[in-house]
Amino acid sequence: MKVLHSGDWHLGIDLHKVSLIKDQTYFLSQLRDIVISENIDVVLISGDVYDTSLASKEAIELFNHAMHMLCMELHTQVIVIAGNHDSATRLSACASLLAPMGLHIIGKIEDVIKPIQIQDTYFYPFPFFHVDTVNRVYGVHLKNEEEAFQYMIDQLKDNLSKPGCHIALAHTFLRNMTTCDSERYIEAGGTQAIQASVFEKFDYVALGHLHRMQKALPHVVYSGSPLPYSFSEALQEKYVLIFDTDTKEIFKKVIQPLHPLKVYKGSYEQIKQELLTTLCQENAYVKIEIEDQMVSHEMFISLQEYVPHLLQVSGKTFENQSKISLEIEQLQTLGDDEILRFFFEDIYQQEIDDEQLQFYYDALQGIKEG
């Protein structure tokens, strides 16, 4: 059996206020071609189908089109789990009605995890969840996401011992992975990041949440997003992955963007000269970083003459302004309130006071209490 792994579609997202619906439609046409040419049996979508919980009309129509194409036209089985950007309830509406037609949507954990069997392969869906949900469903008192994953997987040991292939889908953040600017709402403090070893019992783990294709273990893999959703991903190739359940091999299929992302850096005169001599791709979305001057509206208009799809221009800041930056390795060693202090200083150039910090603690408590 051939299983295609994708995720983090973020249907309805825009890039600096430019809609990417046409770009996502172009991706889906390539997905259709891959499913046909590679004789794909099952398509996995590992969360963040939509960019927001209140998806736009255009985004919903595009998802419906994709599912009709995969299930009804190509007769492919599809398994979808909700991510942190999705409304689990809305995504899984009519799930029991759709399952007999080959579309299996798991919005949230409402019962103990049960595998979906397709031929001799078992698929274990772990949608994005909060630990309190697992504690309620399983009647336990677990402290964090890693303990929750470990407990749920331990309850599956009898099924995991059955002959056949065992594949997990999960939307989560594993430790020591590389992030991108387009990944919003990740627990950067590290308290929710989990070890890849919790998934060691599976033959393949189809992960979602991070937008760069990367492996935590040889069989524990993020497919990444099918399109670049920030200029930090300008140099990344994007893929869907194919897992062969017979050979246990993983193959990459490149997705070509409708509009590649391009970043130009340098002095104002260097950038103008480069744009004149290299003839920027007409269909590329472009960001320009000017290192010797502050940006003005007139400068933006002038640069647009060279670049049809110029989306962002950044320039030099005032000399007395400082910008605090942190690497992801540093973030993983900090507590959430420490990260908030850094963020506040970065944005407002002053320290957060006790009253402002209390607003954060009150909001956090409100979230925990539902």
Secondary structure, DSSP 8 states (H G I E B T S, - for coil): -EEEEE----BT-EETTEE-HHHHHHHHHHHHHHHHHTT--EEEEES--BSSSS--HHHHHHHHHHHIIIIIIS--EEEEE--TTS-HHHHTTTHHHHGGGTEEEE-S--SS---EEETTEEEEEE-S--HHHHHHHHT----SHHHHHHHHHHTTHHHHTSSSEEEEEEE--BTT----TT--S--TTSSS-B-GGGGTTSSEEEEES-SS-EEEETTEEE---SS--SGGGTT--EEEEEEETTT--EEEEEE--SS-EEEEEE-HHHHHHHHHHHT--TT-EEEEEESSS---HHHHHHHHTT-TTEEEEE----TT-------HHHHTTS-HHHHHHHHHHHHHSS---HHHHHHHHHHHHHHHT-
